[in-house]
Structure formats: C-alpha cells, structure tokens
C-alpha cells in the first residue's frame, strides 16, 4: 500500500512539475494519455471490431504525439524557431 501511495505521489508531483515547466506540452501529453486510457478501457466499442480501425487510432495517436513532441513551443525536443 505504501509503495502504491508513493508511486501515486511521485506521478502527481511529476505532472505538476511538468505543467510548471512546459504547460503547452504537458497539456497535450495529458490529453493524449487520457485518450489512450479511454481507448484501452472501452474495448467493447465499435473501434475495436476491426484491425483497420485500431490501426487508424494508433496512426492518429502517433501523429498527434509526434506533433506535440516536435512542434509544441515548450517541448523538450522542439524543432524550428523554438529550439
């Protein structure tokens, strides 16, 4: 129980530090993680009926993640003007 509590505390502190350091990037990553949670938690939806739909989801997820990683102004791996 104590290990779970310390893990939860670490996760909360990590996200608070990430939001303090780079709020745009943190908000995008948090939204992507929430979308991933919804996708994995609801396996009875029609999205999971065909492999093609799952491939579309993962393709869009990877595209949005790479966009957030490389093009968000405060991202640690930003490209272009914000480097």
Order of alpha helices (4+ residues) and beta strands (2+ residues): alpha-alpha-alpha
